[in-house]
Amino acid sequence: MSGRNVNGRRTYSITVTLAVAIGSLVFIGVASVLALGLTSAQRNTFALLQARSTDTIANLLLRVRQELTPPVEQVQFLHDIIVADDFDYTDTARMTDLLSGALAGAPQVFGVGFIFNDMKVLNVSRRRGGPSASMGDLSSRPLAMRAAQEYADKTGVFWGELIPALDDFNGTFINLRMPVRRDGEYLGLLVAVVSVARLSRFVQTLAMDQGSEAFILYGPQHVLAHPSLTAGFMRGLRGNREGVDQLLPRLDDVNDPVLAAIWGGGNGPNDVVPLRGPRPAATATGGHAQNVEGARYIYLYREVDTLGDTPWYIGLYQPAATFAAEIGRLITAGIAGLVVLVLSLIASVFLGRRIARPIKRIAAAANTISDLHLDTVDDLPASRIKELDDQARAFNSMVNGLRWFQNYVPRRLVKRLLEEQGETGGIRSVTREVTVIFTDIVAFTAQSEAMDADEVAALLNAHFSDVSAAVEAEEGTIDKYIGDSVMVFWGAPHRQPDHAQRAARAVIDMAERIRARNRDRSARGLSPIRVRIGVHSGEVVVGNIGAPGRVNYTIVGDAVNIGSRLEQLCKDVAPEADVVALMSAATLAQLGDNFPRMSAGAWALRGREGRVEVFRLV
């Protein structure tokens, strides 16, 4: 069904349009996906693998890193304790307790040691009965002496070369090392070792989770972790081998013919033909297929060069037949898509008829309203379709409102307003009198050095919660958090004639909350905090400040600087107070008699000439 509008253009029935549009979109979508999917599956099974290989290996790599991250964190933790001025690292008993505690916090770590600068070494390792400590001396070993000299010049945590266990039961270790310095003086070397057998047990778990056989290679020819190595690589198997061959099995030493054939007789990934399709350079995920004993296998792996000088290859393999199920699912999806296509065409005709009817009524009524003949517009009936029913009720409400509106505004004026086009501007920067406060925790940096990350975050979150609650109670605006400091203002964006009083009440509330929090911390054996607060009232520029791609609604001006200087002055006025708040005379002038107004004297503020009168609010 078609016709022509007033401009002579051809028009079409909405019923036909919806049926054709919905049916065409569904047909194009289903047919395109079906054709592309089936064609890709028929051409190459590996196209399906390429689509998910990156995510699979990325997840595998992430979980390996998660397994090896705690040892890194423990070594850094030990380093931070040892370099503290109040820790006597020469006290063997204290060092033994410290290293034993580190083992409890990282089950991945088999042992932790500290090599003193005089080549004495303290080792703590896991035993069945608990941690076992021992002392040794490496000063008679030239290789150890040269290595210690090299490590003394390094900084940060780094992965060292593989090292053997001192017995036949624990095999080979990967290890972390970190030089320890205090005030530039080299104290010694921290060493943490992770058993290859432990890493193999972890890989065995990954293999079950992934539904594949997972592995980690140390270089292209040696196996670092594999489900068959959960008991370790025994010394008896090493024979007279030397170097890495003596520490790790080669590919053909592991009872896994599929893994042994990974490079097809070559020396590495450059000797195999990669999977069809581009290799994703951003993630460096590799993959290829090999025929092993009459079956075809898919290998996926990624090279990692951040865990030592020798690259690791973290990967998995599984039979290519596993991916045949993907093709079957695509065929099933294609059949289902054809059924959906037919049903959608039928449904589109039905829905088109149902939707078209009320839309035609609205179009007719809208034409009548455009001429402002509101008295002749009938109410639209309700519909069983929620959106159309909401539309009808909203339209009826609009018509009723226009009917009332026309009693007060002449019809000609309404028509003229309908023809006008208006533009809406954004927030403009204005000059406004506000009250600004700055808060800061006294000596927070020094206090936080004795705390771990979770304790620091918990302290700051609790403190900011107290500050925010006091600010929100007085309808203030938190401008920003600056480390352990907070900047807040009153008087914008909404005008607040009593902005100074609101700020003062908020500061007093903050002090009460902080003191209550300190009492709770003291009861739990934690150190309380001390807080400084500066308060000032004055004119500022308020609005959107920043570059085109990043703006902040904030305030700028000399009043902001004065508020910050008052907060800094607190350390001179009341250095030992748990909470001290100083305000300027400008703020005091706007407060009533119900607020404290104790004079703190005249002081010189940094960056300003002369001295200003300062008053203590808390």
Steps between C-alpha positions, in 0.01 A plus 500: 500500500638839398396856426639853469542776759446872460848539350426243233730239657390138508400366842461143621282325755670447835371141505681417179804704602539322835450158343757567228745679731494245784498207262784643294716578802446157648564336164817701438626442854430129517607431143823698535602340828402158371689535173812648655504253788448187296741610228770572755440170678515301178817670379698466818422367845780715634312819420281416798807442713656831397191685625540374855870414528603845622248502786582142600873560521451841661297335775762229541779759519302710748455205734871413480588860588251489789679189626840674486392845623479414876870399515593835343284685751647304791856582395411868471328480839809346660720763336291785642520357853875434491587849373302663783728683741355328808555146369821322597565271206810361670283347773477140377196419714304797368599426143399135541158602633459747216588249227283231660205735505552576131468131418161490671376788284601346165436125468659508154842571655702196609775692671631849577859598564711806576864518388677757719763728351767288670366195307342342808162356400183433702254255343143419608321225305184294529518162668231259610529613859498869408757760392865395545778758531872455436811718474779461245808672360558565128822697535706200389312462172646722223192469278274609783730793579500622138121462477450695823713785363287510184174499698623784722486732197139411412178652628149366548366146481627280217479133408830314525625196314376152593660342805503136615376376835751368751325161502334260257147571617437864414645511151558838341398850609414820324599791718451867573780727616509853634800700627441674834645843570454736791606862444701389197689229690472146359377269778449177311285307255148361552428173320162318472466168320198329345512128433457388140293211638266755661471682168419169329221429748361843422519429125320171561213695654498741205483208259185370668343848502574560131400151383842477333856395578688803630878542517780751560824475304831653612630602163372296207660167599466462879187429704459720807151386606281213385236279670741205484763692702297553816746275687797700370788414264714250686878522505526141380346597167750780454798268472814680391321792335617855557340846510127521434498135382603403852226710661199443272378221273508547127186460292569132434572430870135558594258215448289706260550423129265781397706763684825343377381554140403865552767639263480211251866413541612865481656719767219746565187683383675634189525144367123437481224631275269729699123469497330647196422869543704794632689460823375762751811710550356692797482187713769285329284188530640216290328191375554213261381146426698177500416137415604272785452123481221529244307777679509874444562735791476874543771680702446851643777684684642839587862598553568684829835672546434680831570208737872470445763508228367181338153540340211285623240348269166474678244301305267207455402245237191295419375276219382682188187282510387705799426789268286294263215553743515870415405425140209284613372781717523741207293268281241466775500875540449538125193278500363681803570830325291400198210406728534831683507679166165354390337559837630857513348581161161378620534685829610820328180514293287447810693753709500748214121500495474538876758778519377686195148558630580722804786671314256607227269642769787695655608635163146620427466659844842666467398660172195643672710631790743665258213726399415554870147367458515334839127481553460252215772260620361179650681307771701203372379158618711274723718229344614154614852586391662675797703754304203594282280521807755727671516705182121536486475607865788746462341640182163541672667674794681733261175590322327572833791719603489688169128553544564670834796684351295652220278670760797719602709539185354625171503247218704727273771533761514125539546456127777756500679323786475171315677656202786640711827304553688539828847407607604374845835610641725310741615589850667842503787598727396764756646686797345379822567539874561158654654340806776249431662252737809282470564194720823303538618207714813593696811293413293251305793395281710399800206328667412301188853364456437256786172382341428269211289608200172364641550681831581829323192469279278413798624800700450745212158359409381531860637855528351614169166346602499715815592814304245429225220434747562834671515683165186339360308580817563869427452469119858584415686416178806275519734642237774238509703254707872577498679203654385507864364856461151620403386829343135601561300817433154647570311765301504333156356370275186604694514828688520450876484830693605316817798327336740598781269363771452177308874460466556567872237247603653245266848556647372454856319184392819374333695553823247299701502216247880493482534488879243221523689311232827551691346359818396192307847462343667534840270236646611263221868572561539721190666839479261799493526767234537876535324733257553864400223711346511848341183707441469824299222701332544719194429557133609238247439412137273196484412300189634245255879530499728289282590396148234416237543128555499512881330759720418523869235702676727674750600830659816705450625819658693650791239381751591141415869567568421662837295198606793273415749724686278498812500120499881501481518758781330256738830318557646821651194604702416166662759239400387234751120532466307200378275726289566870440299730269605860426276755331555848366337821618296502178333175604461606863316816391224287349452272802265554788572487871431127514837415345841490676712805421820466703777718360818321399695823448637678194706287263680541172364276225742361245489700177319799657631829641426608854334304778137392522280433799417129533229342712468146626170330421598161647 
